[in-house]
Amino acid sequence: MQELSLATPGLAGCSQALSGGFLSFQASKKLVAATGQQCLPLCMDVRQPQTIAAAVDEALREFQRIDILINGAAGNFLCPASALSFNAFKTVIDIDTLGTFNTSKVLFEKYFRDHGGLIVNITATLSYRGQALQVHAGAAKAAIDAMTRHLAVEWGPNNIRVNSLAPGPITGTEGFRRLGGKFAEKSNQLSAIPLQRAGNKTEIAHSALYLASPLSSYVTGTTLVVDGGSWLTSPNSFSALLGIASSSAKL
């Protein structure tokens, strides 16, 4: 039987409902053309449970089932904590952490509780050693990793697996462009990664598919780090990164 994934913002390989704004409509067209699978673009704000509920209802009307939830909605930028406004910090927590909880809980109530399911939360390694200029995103993603473990324990009896996926520097992404990827390339910092390179989007897709497939049927409550060993060895220079950071973030 064909599976359906509900993704914020996306996962390829089966019939899908993509949430987001205009970009999700563009992505849906590309996925239909590339895979021949159905793709339903939806609009929601992960900070507002009522919009999530409406999107889930629409997906269920269209496909009658949802098997996989990919929580990938996030907001991030480089900024020193001293220049970060209270609202900027709150906004990242609202999108990343609260958004992950809101979407997971709505889907649990509307479908997963009675039918089981798979949740993959896209997180990060930022909190592992206190990454410079990333207190907002690091705190948000660390909370999601904790949430992953709690939900895995509570929802396991409902046949729901919950895991996190923590990517490293991945080329061809907005995160790479906005969070110092080009700086790392120019300064030869990528050579400090044990695998001597940045990752690519296909490697992250394969990792997400592993966590969402029967290959990981006995894996829950864990974080899969896919970063080539980057967090273990890459520089964490506050002064070097200040040159590419936002001087302030008010939001």
C-alpha positions in Angstrom: 0.0 0.0 0.0 1.3 3.4 -0.9 2.5 5.7 1.9 1.9 9.4 2.4 4.3 11.7 4.1 3.3 15.1 5.5 6.4 17.3 5.4 7.4 20.7 6.7 8.9 21.5 4.2 9.4 18.2 2.2 10.5 14.6 1.6 10.5 12.8 -1.8 9.7 9.2 -2.5 6.0 8.7 -1.9 2.7 10.5 -2.2 3.1 13.7 -0.2 1.5 16.7 1.4 3.9 19.6 1.5 3.2 22.4 3.9 4.5 25.9 3.6 3.9 29.0 1.4 4.6 29.6 -2.3 7.7 27.5 -2.3 5.7 24.4 -1.4 3.6 24.9 -4.6 6.8 25.1 -6.7 8.3 22.1 -4.9 5.1 20.0 -5.5 5.2 20.6 -9.2 8.9 19.5 -9.4 8.2 16.4 -7.3 5.2 15.4 -9.5 7.3 15.8 -12.6 10.3 14.0 -11.2 8.6 11.1 -9.5 5.1 10.7 -11.0 3.7 10.6 -7.5 0.9 12.7 -6.2 1.8 15.8 -4.2 -0.6 18.0 -2.4 0.7 21.5 -1.5 -0.8 22.9 1.7 -0.5 26.2 3.6 0.0 26.3 7.3 1.7 28.2 10.1 3.3 25.7 12.5 2.9 28.2 15.3 -0.8 28.1 14.9 -2.4 24.6 15.6 -5.6 25.5 13.9 -3.9 26.0 10.6 -2.1 22.6 11.0 -5.4 20.9 11.8 -6.9 22.3 8.7 -4.0 21.1 6.6 -4.0 17.6 8.1 -7.8 17.4 7.5 -7.3 18.3 3.8 -4.5 15.7 3.5 -6.6 13.0 5.0 -9.5 13.9 2.7 -7.2 13.6 -0.3 -5.3 10.5 0.7 -7.2 8.9 3.6 -4.0 8.3 5.5 -0.7 9.8 6.7 2.2 7.5 7.5 5.2 9.8 7.9 5.7 13.3 9.4 8.9 15.2 8.6 9.2 18.2 10.9 11.6 20.5 9.1 10.3 24.0 9.6 13.0 26.3 11.0 14.3 29.8 11.3 18.0 30.7 11.7 20.7 33.3 11.2 24.1 34.1 12.7 23.9 36.6 15.5 25.7 37.2 18.8 23.5 36.6 21.9 24.3 40.2 23.0 22.7 41.6 19.8 19.8 39.2 19.7 16.4 40.8 20.6 14.1 39.0 22.9 11.5 38.7 20.1 14.1 37.2 17.7 15.0 34.5 20.2 11.3 33.8 20.8 10.5 33.6 17.1 13.1 30.9 16.5 11.8 28.9 19.5 8.2 29.4 18.2 8.9 28.1 14.7 11.4 25.3 15.5 10.4 23.9 18.9 6.7 24.9 19.3 6.1 24.2 15.6 7.5 20.7 16.0 5.3 20.0 19.0 2.2 21.5 17.5 2.5 19.5 14.3 3.3 16.3 16.0 0.4 16.6 18.5 -2.2 17.5 15.9 -1.2 14.6 13.8 -1.2 12.3 16.8 -4.7 13.3 17.7 -6.1 13.2 14.2 -4.4 10.0 12.9 -1.3 8.5 14.5 -2.9 7.6 17.9 -5.1 5.0 16.2 -3.0 4.0 13.2 0.6 4.4 14.2 3.2 6.4 12.2 6.7 7.8 11.9 8.0 11.2 12.9 11.4 12.5 11.8 12.5 15.8 13.4 15.2 17.7 11.6 17.5 19.1 14.2 21.2 20.2 14.4 24.4 19.6 16.3 24.7 23.3 17.4 24.1 22.6 21.1 26.7 19.8 21.4 29.5 22.2 22.1 27.8 25.7 22.2 28.2 26.9 18.6 29.1 30.5 18.3 26.4 32.9 17.2 23.7 30.2 17.4 22.2 30.4 20.9 18.7 30.8 19.5 18.8 27.8 17.0 21.0 25.7 19.3 18.5 26.0 22.2 15.5 25.3 19.9 17.0 22.2 18.3 18.3 20.8 21.6 14.7 21.1 22.9 13.5 19.2 19.9 16.0 16.4 20.5 14.7 16.2 24.1 11.1 16.2 22.7 12.0 13.3 20.4 13.0 11.2 23.3 9.9 12.0 25.4 7.5 11.4 22.6 9.2 8.1 21.6 8.7 6.9 25.2 5.1 8.0 25.4 3.9 7.2 21.9 5.8 4.0 21.3 2.8 1.9 22.6 0.8 3.5 19.8 3.2 2.1 17.2 4.7 5.5 16.6 8.5 5.9 16.1 10.0 9.3 16.7 13.6 10.1 15.8 15.7 13.2 15.0 18.0 13.8 12.1 20.9 16.3 12.6 22.6 17.4 9.3 26.0 19.0 9.1 27.0 21.6 6.5 25.0 20.6 3.3 25.8 22.3 0.0 23.1 23.7 -2.2 20.9 24.6 0.7 19.7 28.0 2.2 21.3 27.0 5.5 24.7 26.6 3.8 24.3 29.9 2.0 23.1 31.9 5.0 25.1 30.3 7.8 28.6 30.7 6.6 29.0 27.9 4.1 30.8 30.0 1.6 33.0 31.5 4.3 34.0 27.9 5.4 34.8 27.0 1.8 37.0 30.1 1.2 38.8 29.7 4.5 39.4 26.0 3.9 37.5 25.1 7.1 35.8 22.1 5.4 39.1 20.3 5.4 38.8 20.1 9.2 35.8 17.8 8.8 36.9 14.2 9.2 35.4 13.3 5.8 37.1 16.4 4.3 34.0 17.8 2.6 30.5 19.2 3.1 27.6 16.9 2.6 24.9 17.0 -0.1 21.1 17.0 -0.1 20.9 13.4 -1.4 22.8 12.1 1.6 20.3 13.8 3.9 17.4 12.5 1.9 18.8 9.0 2.2 19.2 9.4 5.9 15.6 10.6 6.3 14.4 7.7 4.2 16.2 5.3 6.5 14.6 6.7 9.6 11.2 6.6 7.8 11.5 3.1 6.4 11.2 -0.5 7.8 15.0 -0.6 7.8 14.9 1.3 11.1 11.9 -0.5 12.4 13.5 -0.9 15.9 14.9 2.6 16.1 13.2 5.2 18.1 14.0 8.1 20.5 17.4 8.7 18.9 19.2 11.4 16.9 21.0 10.4 13.7 23.9 12.8 13.1 24.8 13.1 9.4 27.6 15.6 9.3 30.7 13.7 8.3 32.0 14.1 11.8 31.9 17.9 11.4 30.8 18.8 15.0 33.8 16.9 16.4 36.5 18.8 14.7 35.4 22.0 12.9 36.5 25.4 14.2 34.1 27.3 16.5 35.6 30.7 16.3 33.4 33.5 17.6 35.7 36.3 16.3 36.0 34.8 12.8 32.3 34.4 12.4 31.5 37.9 13.6 32.5 39.2 10.1 29.5 37.4 8.5 27.0 37.6 11.4 24.0 39.9 11.7 25.0 43.0 13.7 21.6 42.7 15.4 18.5 40.6 15.0 15.3 42.4 16.1 12.6 40.6 14.1 
